[in-house]
Amino acid sequence: MKRVNFNTLPKELLIPKDDGLCNHLIGKEIPNVSLISSSGDYVKLRRQESFKLIVYCYPMTGRPDEPLPENWNNIPGARGCTLQNCSIRDNYDEFIKLNAVPLGITTQSIYDIREMSKRLKISHDILSDNDLIFTKSLKLPTFSINEKIFLKRVTMIVEDYKIIKVYYPVFPPDKNTIQVLKWLKKNI
């Protein structure tokens, strides 16, 4: 099995285009659902807090012991989840200083999320929406390979239950962290 380097993006990747599938999200309330996290706890997404919630949805993080799904690099925006998670991990303290908490959501199993969190030393919550509860309630864009449904990459900033800012499509994925931090600094 050929080893994949998840820490870089291949130069020939297709760039995702805005298909309008997230235009409905601004002003929408976050659903009242709880999803299981990498730590094994259920995390409630709709909560009254003094901080902003940065919800970043992504397709999947690859595993070194498994091949990527067929044609993964040919799907615009699919590649780069490891880079995105590591970028958020590396800037976590900056998010906290700006009164914001990042939260990752993927349709991967909790088993895969735990493996990734341990391997990449991700300490913030990554949630499994394996049953598509969150995805369907917000009508988030998805794609499928061999009957497995994956989220398209989207980042939402939530305040007082409402989505106040949306980044979609997100590319390159590791640069989205800088975009969000700049927005937070301007909108404290």
Sequence and secondary structure as in RCSB ss.txt:
>XXXX:A:sequence
MKRVNFNTLPKELLIPKDDGLCNHLIGKEIPNVSLISSSGDYVKLRRQESFKLIVYCYPMTGRPDEPLPENWNNI
PGARGCTLQNCSIRDNYDEFIKLNAVPLGITTQSIYDIREMSKRLKISHDILSDNDLIFTKSLKLPTFSINEKIF
LKRVTMIVEDYKIIKVYYPVFPPDKNTIQVLKWLKKNI
>XXXX:A:secstr
     TTS  TT       STTTT TT B  S EEEETTS EEESS   SSEEEEEE S    TTS   TTGGGS
TTTS HHHHHHHHHHTHHHHHHTTEEEEEEESS HHHHHHHHHHHT  S EEE TT HHHHHHT  EEEETTEEE
E  EEEEEETTEEEEEE S  SGGGHHHHHHHHHHHT 
